[in-house]
Amino acid sequence: MTIQTPRAAKRILWVDDEIHFLKPHLLFLQARGYHVDAISNGDDALELLRANTYDLVLLDEQMPGRPGLEVLEIIRREDPHQRVVMVTKSEEDRTMTEAIGRRVDDYLVKPTSPRQVLSVVTRILEGSSIRQQQVAQDFAARFQLLSVHRQEARTPTDFAKVFTELTDWHIRLGEAGETGLLDTVRSMMDDLRRDFGTWVIEQYPLWMADSPDRPRLSVDLVRDFLVPRLGPDPVYFVVLDCMRLDQWRVIAPLLSPYFDIEESFHYSILPTATPYARNAIFSGQYADEIAKKRPEWWDSSDDEGSLNAFEDELLVEQLKRLTGRDVPVHYEKIFSDRQGDQVRARVKSALKKPGMVIALVFNFVDLMTHGRSESPILMEVARDEAALRDLTRSWFERSTAFDVLKEAAHQGHKVILTTDHGSILCQHPTTVLARRDATSNLRYKFGQDLRAEISSTAFSTINAKHLRLPEGRVGMTYLVAVEDFFFVYPTKLREYQARYRNSFLHGGISPEEMIVPVASLTPRG
């Protein structure tokens, strides 16, 4: 029996040995625009599938001759992507488990009403377009109020709320394929960056003078999140270097089956770069304080290798300063997942000591961000924010970081997960005039007789206290880029433009670099 519908209709094959009893269901689907071919046995169904393309198969599990599960096995072998809904009279767990194990898209138990069948068919065949329409409607309803919130943002919390919501819309609209509305979000984000840069330039020196209105900064994380959770049980303190808020948003669902997640945020200190922001996290101090107490650890370069070599000692000292006692710390910095088994073994051994803090720094996201500018392959794979999110999620699913976190959840240990700073996709070069001894970073520079040709593209100061940096040489100027600008020299203008435009960089002033997540993870169950 074949029910005729227009050519554009989605095609459904319904396989059931009692198909003559299902005419009301078939008519119900036809009335809603579906084409349905109905067949009473598995062998004929397989022939139809080989000769025709169907959007969905409704497959009875209990049929004389070739049973439904056997038909399903053949379908999966011949067309792994064919969407199948299993329909059965059996409510046994074994039948359901076997069907799910063979990757059915849904499961219905007889007797089914026409409305139940329509619900499943609609979800599978129309779900993506319905979601696309809904997210577009939701954004349109929210747009005006979101614009007002952006224009009225005056506090750290105001800016964080607007940035967080724009980030979520960027993800949702991108997943729904709403490219037109994505352009609107990008335009709003450009406006937010402009307002944010002006605001930070005004406020940051006040924050460094310990203004009561300052937000939670890098120096506050251990005090506010780790110390309150210290006790006889181990606690994990995990830093994913250079993780943007949107990258966190796409890996958080992977953790939610294992942890209850309480999300917050902090502001990375300036420059938003590892030598400054991550040292601030582990020490609870600004760069000028570290340099004063340990001058042998500090120099005027911005080299991560030399400036981030003492994070374990900084954390031990900070914990003793905050608690008045020696807190045991196991610290690891992981650059590659190739040593995953050894890392997990060392962590397992460290857990035997009561009250241990397991401090782990994973550098993959930072390495990927830096390497992207140097690798045409990475540049193509991570060509924009959405692609970078996908690559981050793909790495995390198979990473030592995820393995360690799952083991922590299994053992019932709490985790504080955060990052030191984010990154921004830079599009606009801005020329700086500098001597040869200026630091090399593209989003911030220190040097004598240093200035930006267009002053509005950077935060400029000659007072090291405005950034809580160690005092430099006489005539030292400190520049930090705003929005999505990156610094180029007049003599290498074209070279730098070609090489670094459309690169993810960090060190400057933007919501993407400064407003970053911190999550408290409590094992489920």
Stockholm file with secondary structure:
# STOCKHOLM 1.0

chainA/1-525         MTIQTPRAAKRILWVDDEIHFLKPHLLFLQARGYHVDAISNGDDALELLRANTYDLVLLDEQMPGRPGLEVLEIIRREDPHQRVVMVTKSEEDRTMTEAIGRRVDDYLVKPTSPRQVLSVVTRILEGSSIRQQQVAQDFAARFQLLSVHRQEARTPTDFAKVFTELTDWHIRLGEAGETGLLDTVRSMMDDLRRDFGTWVIEQYPLWMADSPDRPRLSVDLVRDFLVPRLGPDPVYFVVLDCMRLDQWRVIAPLLSPYFDIEESFHYSILPTATPYARNAIFSGQYADEIAKKRPEWWDSSDDEGSLNAFEDELLVEQLKRLTGRDVPVHYEKIFSDRQGDQVRARVKSALKKPGMVIALVFNFVDLMTHGRSESPILMEVARDEAALRDLTRSWFERSTAFDVLKEAAHQGHKVILTTDHGSILCQHPTTVLARRDATSNLRYKFGQDLRAEISSTAFSTINAKHLRLPEGRVGMTYLVAVEDFFFVYPTKLREYQARYRNSFLHGGISPEEMIVPVASLTPRG
#=GR chainA/1-525 SS CEECCCTTSCEEEEECTTGGGGHHHHHHHHHTTCEEEEESSHHHHHHHHHHSCCSEEEEESCCSSSCHHHHHHHHHHHCTTCCEEEEESCCCHHHHHHHHHTTCSEEEESSCCHHHHHHHHHHHHHHHHHHHHHHHHHHHHHHHHHHHHHHHCCSHHHHHHHHHHHHHHHHHHHHHTCHHHHHHHHHHHHHHHHHHHHHHHHHHHHHHTTCTTCCCBGGGHIIIIIGGGCSSSCEEEEEETTCCHHHHHHHHHHHTTTEEEEEEEEECCSSCSHHHHHHHHHHSSCHHHHHHHCGGGCCSSCCHHHHTSCHHHHHHHHHHHHHSSCCCEEEEEECCGGGHHHHHHHHHHHTTSTTCEEEEEECHHHHHHHHHHHCHHHHHHTCSHHHHHHHHHHHHHTSHHHHHHHHHHHHTCEEEEECSCCCEEECEEEEEECCTTSCCCSSEEEEETCEESSGGGEEEESCGGGTTCCCCSTTEEEEEEBTTEEEECGGGHHHHHHHHTTEEECSSBSHHHHEEEEEEEEECC
#=GC SS_cons         CEECCCTTSCEEEEECTTGGGGHHHHHHHHHTTCEEEEESSHHHHHHHHHHSCCSEEEEESCCSSSCHHHHHHHHHHHCTTCCEEEEESCCCHHHHHHHHHTTCSEEEESSCCHHHHHHHHHHHHHHHHHHHHHHHHHHHHHHHHHHHHHHHCCSHHHHHHHHHHHHHHHHHHHHHTCHHHHHHHHHHHHHHHHHHHHHHHHHHHHHHTTCTTCCCBGGGHIIIIIGGGCSSSCEEEEEETTCCHHHHHHHHHHHTTTEEEEEEEEECCSSCSHHHHHHHHHHSSCHHHHHHHCGGGCCSSCCHHHHTSCHHHHHHHHHHHHHSSCCCEEEEEECCGGGHHHHHHHHHHHTTSTTCEEEEEECHHHHHHHHHHHCHHHHHHTCSHHHHHHHHHHHHHTSHHHHHHHHHHHHTCEEEEECSCCCEEECEEEEEECCTTSCCCSSEEEEETCEESSGGGEEEESCGGGTTCCCCSTTEEEEEEBTTEEEECGGGHHHHHHHHTTEEECSSBSHHHHEEEEEEEEECC
//
